[in-house]
Amino acid sequence: MSWVDKELSLAALTGAVTGVAVMIPIVGDGAWSWVGLFIPAFIGALVGLIVGSSAVAGGRCALRTSHTWPARTVCCWKHRFAACSALAVTLLVIGVFMAAVTASGAPVRDAAGFPTSLIVLAVIAAVTYVFSYLLAPPRPPRPRKNLCFITIRPPNRGGDQ
């Protein structure tokens, strides 16, 4: 199982668990039946796959940077991988939050003075960072010596053609 498969599986599982956890107070009050938890789990898994795909895109960006800027240690490599993945997910979530605020037409005002959306963004970024750090490939791929895709060979002067 590659890191991409692990990342997407864990993202879908985390999304499904989060969807169920959000709905448990409503089910506990008797407003829904326990069977109604399948819908939030399914929607949470889909959202988890979208977020996981963004994390995979960030991880692929980290893999590309390792060719031109190799990491000194495995720890540095894992931190770079996690940072790229968390940045990609954070940008995706910021875009979704901005679209939601723009579509509603009203500014976000919380009574506590600190926007709840920033807390949610920080939690999502932290969870993504930890998961990406744990699921990062054990070491970066070795840098390529020749970044040119066309190899020019000298003419064969030995006579056998």
C-alpha positions, 0 to 999 in steps of 0.5 A: 500500500503506497502513501497515496492509498494510506493518505486517502484511506485515512482521510476518508475514515477521519471524515466519516468519523467526524461526520458521525461525531457531529451528528451524535448529539442530534441522534441522542436527542431522538430527532433522528434514528441511529440509522441516520448516521450512515448519511453523515458518515457517507458525506464525511467520507466524501469530504475526507476524500476531497481533503485527502486528495488535496493532501496528496497533491501537496505530498506530490509537490514535496516529492518534486522539491526533493529532486532539486532541493534534497533533504539532509535527514529523514526528519527534515524530509518528513517535516517538509512532506507534512508542511506541503500537505498541510499547506495544500489542505489549508489553502483548500479549506480557506477557499471553501470558507471564503466561498461560504462567506461570500455566498452568504453575503454576511460577514462572519461575526462570533459573539466570543470575538474570535472567529470559530472558522479560524479554530476549525482551520487550525485544527484541520491543518494540525491534523493534516500535518500529523497524519502526513508526517506519520504517513510520509514515505520513509525517505525522499527519492534520490535526486536525478543527476540529469534533469534534462529529458533529452540525452545527446549522445556523441556519434559512434566513431567505432564503425559499427552502426 
